[in-house]
Amino acid sequence: MTSPRVFRLTAVPGRAGQRAYTVVELLAVVVLLGVAASIAMPSSTPGESRKLDLAATEIANAMRFARSEAMRTGNAKGFRQQWLAKRIRVFSIDIETSPATIEYDVYHPVDKKLYAREFTQQPFAFDGEIRNSPTYRGTCSKTFAVYFDAGGTPWCSDPDDVLLKRFDVTLTLGASSRVVTLNGITGRVTIQ
């Protein structure tokens, strides 16, 4: 029969008089670091990020589609981003009338329904906040509606002779946010 092993702790040379940390003290430090990290990091779930990305992508796609249709057909097309209703719609506009006449008669290229996306409904189910902040090169009375001419240049819909500088749509859900930007000079749409 073998005898049980006995382990002895011996002092480390050069460490005389120094106090070691206990397991409880180390555990307390780890817990405090964990709490600090959870506070410092944004609290968004994968589902929230997916909803946010889906809504931002759809807004960007509506802007791009309105511009590409205006350039393809040679007829003015635009979008109206309604942040209180959490919706974006694509329209045709007759700038020959005074004031310009907007008609919601543009169809989505995939589902063939009128191009109107409600972000509170499926597949978005977006319950966050949507805000727009357009900037024009003059006074625009309908800041929420932008149209593109046949060259792809974005304009205010009323009056229809004021150029757009920039159109930002900020989507916020929990601690996360996305910004969809339409650049008035280049017509480029980006998501940040």
SEDOMI-546764 format. One record per residue (C-alpha): residue in three letters; x, y, z. Coordinates in steps of 0.1 Angstrom, whole numbers, plus 5000, padded with zeros to 4 digits. Example, Ala and Ser with C-alpha at 12.3 -4.5 7.8 and 13.67 -1.06 7.14 Angstrom:
BEGIN
ALA512349555078;SER513749895071;
END
This chain:
BEGIN
MET500050005000;THR501350344991;SER501250635015;PRO499350955005;ARG501451234991;VAL501951545011;PHE502451874994;ARG504152155012;LEU504052515003;THR507352685007;ALA508153055006;VAL509453184973;PRO512853334977;GLY512853714975;ARG509153744985;ALA509553745022;GLY506953975039;GLN504754015008;ARG501053915012;ALA499453694985;TYR495953744972;THR493253504983;VAL490853334959;VAL487953554973;GLU489853874965;LEU490753754930;LEU487153654924;ALA485953994936;VAL488254164910;VAL487053944882;VAL483354024891;LEU484054394892;LEU485754384858;GLY482854194844;VAL480354444857;ALA482354734843;ALA482654564809;SER478954504807;ILE478254864814;ALA480754984789;MET479554764760;PRO476354844742;SER473454614751;SER472154504717;THR470954164709;PRO471553994675;GLY467754034668;GLU467954404674;SER470954444651;ARG469154234624;LYS466054454626;LEU468154774625;ASP470254644595;LEU467154534576;ALA465354864580;ALA468455074571;THR469054854540;GLU465454894529;ILE465555274533;ALA468855284513;ASN467355054486;ALA464255284482;MET466455584477;ARG468655394452;PHE465655254434;ALA463955604430;ARG467155744415;SER467855454392;GLU464255454379;ALA464455834372;MET467555784353;ARG466255464335;THR462855614325;GLY463855974320;ASN460856074343;ALA461256224378;LYS460955974406;GLY461356024443;PHE460955904479;ARG459156024509;GLN460555914543;GLN457855964570;TRP459555914604;LEU456455944625;ALA454755674605;LYS457955474602;ARG457455434565;ILE459155514532;ARG457355544498;VAL458555584463;PHE456655814439;SER456455974405;ILE456356344403;ASP455056584376;ILE457156894379;GLU455357054350;THR452357134372;SER452557414399;PRO452857294426;ALA454456964415;THR452056674416;ILE453156354435;GLU451656024426;TYR452355704445;ASP452255484414;VAL455755324415;TYR455854944420;HIS458554754439;PRO460654554415;VAL460454224435;ASP456954194450;LYS455254404423;LYS453154594449;LEU453154974453;TYR456555074467;ALA455655154503;ARG457554994532;GLU456055004567;PHE458754944592;THR456454844621;GLN455154544601;GLN456954214592;PRO459554144580;PHE460954454598;ALA458954464630;PHE461154774638;ASP460054934671;GLY462955174673;GLU463155544664;ILE463555684628;ARG464556044623;ASN465456224591;SER467556544588;PRO467756674552;THR469856974542;TYR468957174511;ARG470757454491;GLY467757684498;THR464457684515;CYS462357364511;SER458857344524;LYS458456964520;THR461756854535;PHE460656484538;ALA460156434500;VAL463056424476;TYR462856354439;PHE465456274412;ASP465556424378;ALA466556224347;GLY470156284354;GLY469856144390;THR470256484407;PRO468156504439;TRP465756804445;CYS463256924470;SER459756844459;ASP458257184469;PRO459557404455;ASP461057184428;ASP464057404420;VAL465957364453;LEU468857124453;LEU469456874480;LYS472756884498;ARG472356584521;PHE469556364534;ASP470356164566;VAL467955904581;THR469055794616;LEU467555464629;THR467955384666;LEU467155064684;GLY468255014719;ALA471955124722;SER472655074685;SER472055304655;ARG472555324618;VAL472655634596;VAL471555614559;THR472955904539;LEU472056034505;ASN474756264492;GLY473256544472;ILE476256604449;THR477056244440;GLY473756074445;ARG475555804465;VAL473655624493;THR475655484522;ILE474855314555;GLN477055374585;
END
